[in-house]
Amino acid sequence: MASYILRRLVSAIAVMAMVGAFVFLLLRLAPGDPAAIIAGRSATEEMIAGIREKLGLNDPMPVQFIRWARDMLGGDFGTSIFAGRPVLELMAQRLEPSLSLSIMTMALSVTVGVSFGMLASWRTGGLVDRLLAAFSAFGYSVPVFVIGYVLVYFFAIRMHCLPVQGYVPIDDGLGPWFVHLILPTVALGLGYIAFIARVTRASMLEVLSEDYMRTAAAKGVSSYSMLFHHALKNAGVPILTVIGISFAYLIGGVVLTETVFNIPGIGRLVVDAINNRDYPIIQSVLILTSGLYVLINLTVDLAYTLIDPRIRY
């Protein structure tokens, strides 16, 4: 067990090192000069050269990378080129909208997806099972921004029952906070509902086909007890695994959803930073989200080994 955990930790550190190097080189080799953007169109070459020297962009790339990695490991994620404020401070201000959207999306996805999958597995070939197949195809194939625009058109523009865009902090009231998150949560969650429901259905079908389940049915065990006390418990490992993976994938979906619904979260911060070539913000957000992704997958792997006794180290 200890050796397995050590191997997973070492591999996670190696992955983060490669991600850091890739992000650094990708931004540096991409077209565009942040110094020229900061200076403006009317700036002279001397002004641009002075800004590049101030930002340390004239140093060799290995020197820039070592300096950046050293500062980041020390907890210093740099200062925004355009805002002139620490990157962590800017991210902290944008954390609540992104975190609220992510938590609500996962709560909706898990609740509806697991319930839908269980019902479909219990009545294979029935109406619920056929609806799940159609819904899964829809959720997998339609992009988030298309679903978002359709929801906005019907529920905000035509019916005037939900806000079009924006975000209300939870301190301003639980009701307005919840109402403003309904449309983005549904738009972002449909794909994850379909994914979790399909995995739940497949895992439950495998358990329901076991001999001990048929024996329980022959003994007169209630449907509720068979589903929740026996089938769901034994099918829980792959379901928990896919929930963890879905939460990791959710990080990328939040960026597009926040842009569509004009939510001032970390996703919007990244989009604005890309447009302005703000290296410190882009690098910090990518590294932190990549680290969260690796951490979630590491947690899922370790939890899987603890839950499933068939795993050997």
N, C-alpha and C positions, 0 to 999 in steps of 0.2 A: 504493500500500500504506500509506504513512504517513498519508495523508489519511483512508483508511478506518478505520485504527486510532484516529485522533484523533476521528472522528465517533462511533465506538462508545464511546469513553471518555467523551465529552461526554454522550451519551445515557444512559450508565450513571450518571453523576453526577446528571443531571436526575431519573432514576427514583428514586435514593436520596433526593434532596431531597423529592420528592413523597411517598415512603413515610414519611419522617420526619414530615412535616407531618400526614399522614393518621393515623399512629399516635398522635401527640400529641393531636390534636383528638378522635379516637375515644375515647380513654381519659378525657379531661377532660369530654366531653359525655355519657358513659355514666352511667346512674343509680348512685347510691351515693357515699358520702363516706368516703374512707380515714381522715380524722380521727375520724369517729364510730365507725368500726370499731375503731381503735386505742384510743379512750377507753373503749369498752365500753358496755353498755346502761344502766348506772347513772350515766353521766357527765352532768354538767351542761352547759348551753350555754357557760358560761365556759370549762370545760375543753376542750371541742371547739374553741372559738374560739382558745384558746391553742395547741393542736396545729396548727391550720391556719396560724396565723401562723408557727410554728416551721418548718413544712414549706414555707412560701412559697406556699401555695395561695390566699392572699388577693390576691396580685399579679395584675395584668391578664394575660390569656392570652398576648399578644405578648411581655410581659416574661418570663413563664415559659418560653415556647418559645425565645427568644433565649438565655436563661441555660442551658437544657437543651442546646441545640445547641452552644453554645460549650464547655461542659464535656465533651460527648461527643467533639467534634472534638479536644479536648486530651487524650483518653484517660481522662477521668474519667466513668465511667458511673453514678456516684451510689452511695448507700448504701441498703440495703434498709430499708424503713420498719419492718418487724416484726423482722427478724433483727438489725438494727443493725450489719451488716457490709457491706463493699464488695461491690457486685454482681458484679464480675469474680472476686472470691474465691469467692463462692458458685457461680458458673458453672464455675470451674476444678475445683471439687470434684465437680461433676456431669458433667464432660466425658467421662471415661473410659467410663461405661456407655453413653452415647449414641453416642460414637465407635465403640465396640466393636460395638454393634448395627448401626450404619450400614455399617461395613466388612464385617461378616459377611453382611449382607443383600445388599449389592452383589456380593460374591464369589459367593454362591450364585446370585443372579439372572443374572449374566453367564455363569457356567459352564454352568448348566442351560439358560438361555434361548437362548444362541447355539447350543449343541449340539442342542437340540430343534428349533430353527428350521432348522438345516442339514440334519438328517435328514428333516424334513418336506418341504423343498424338493427334496431328492434323489429322494424317492419320492412325488411329488405324487399325491394321491388314495389313497395306501396307508393302512395301519393307523396309522402314526405321524402322518400328516397329519390323519387324522380325530380321533385322540386330542388333537392340538394344538388343533383347532377347539373340541372340547368343553372342554378345560382352559382355553382362553382365555375362553370364555364364563363359566366358573365363576370364574376369577380376576378378571375385570372386574366381575362382578355382586355377589359376596359381600363384605360389609364386613370389614375387618381384625378388628374386635372379635368378630364371629361366628366367624370362623376360629379366633381365639385361644381362645375359650371351648370350642369343639369339641375342639381339640387338648388343652387342659387336662383336659377331661373324660375323654378316652380314654387319653391317655398318662400323665397324672399321677394322676388319681383312680381310674380303673378298672385300669390296668395297673401303676401305681406304678413306672414305669421312668424318669421324668424329673421334676424339681422343678416344683412348681406355679408359683412366682413367686420374685421376688428376684434379686439379682445378687451374684456373688462377684468381688472385684477380682482382676486377673490376678496380682498379687503373692502371693495366697494359693494359687496353684496353677493351672496351665494347664488341667488336667482339669476341676476344679469350675467354672472360668470358662467353659469351652466348653459344658459340660453345661447350665448355667443359661441359655445363650443359644440353645439349639437350638429350643425352642418359639417364642419371640418372633421369631427369625430366619425360621423357616418361615412363621409367620403373616403377617409383614410382607412376605416375599419372593414369595409366590405371585402377587400381582398384577403385580409387576415382571417375574417370569419369563414370564408370559403376554404382557406388553407387548413385551419384548425378543425373545421367540421369534417373535411375529407379524411384527415389523419385519424380523428376520433372514430369515425365510422369504420375505417379499415381495421384499426386496433380492436375495437369492440367486436367486430365480426369474427376476428380470429379467436378471441376469448369465448364468445358465445358458442362457437363450434366445438369447444372442448367437451370431453366426456363428463366431467364433473358438473358442467352447467346443465347438460341434459339430465343428469341424475337429480340435480336440484329441482328442475322443472317437473320431473316425474314424481318427486316427493311432495309436490304441491307448494313449493316456495313461491311467494308472491312475486309479481313482475317487478315491483319497486325494489324489493330486496335483491333480486337477481341482478338488476341493472346497477344499483348504487353500491350495494354491499359486497358483491362478488365480481361482476364484470368490470365496472369502472375502476375498482381497486387494482385488479390485475392488469388492466390495460393502461394504467396511469403513467407508466414510465415513458413510453413514446409520446404520450400526450404532453407531459411536462417538458419533455425535450423539445418538441416543436413549439411550445409556448415560449420557451427561452430563446430559441432561434428566431421566432417571430418578433420578439421584443428587440433583438439585435438588428434585424432588418428594418424595424420601425424607424430607426435613427435616420436612414436615408429618405424615407417617405415623408417625414416631418418637414423637410426642407421645401419640397414642392407644395405641400398642403398649406404651409404658412405663406408661401408666395401667392397662391390662388386666393386665399381668404384674408390677405393683408394682416396677418398676425405677427406682432413684433417679437418674434422669438429668435432663437439661435439660427434657425434656417434663414430667416430674412437677414440676419447679421452676416451670414456667410455670403449670400447673394450680393449684398451691398459691398462687402469686402472684395469680392471677385471683380465687380465692376470698377472698383477703385484701385485694384492691384495692391491691396493692403496686406502685405506678406505676413506680418505678425498675427493678425486675426485669422487668416486662412490656415496658416500652419498650426496654430494653437487649437482651433476647432477641429481640424482633421485629426490631429494627434489625440486629443481627448476623446473624440467620438470613436476613433479606432481602438483606443485603449479600453473604452467601455464595451465595444463589440468583442474584443478578445477576452475581457473579464467575464462577460456573460457566457460565452462559449466555454471558457474554462470552468466556470461554476456548474454549467450543465453537465460537462464531462465528469467532473468530480461527484456531482450528485447522482449521476447515472451509475457510477461504480459503487456508490454506497447503497443505492436502492436495489440494484439488480445483483443477486448473489452469483450469477453465472459468469460475471466478469472476473477474469484472472489477471493478476498483476505480474 
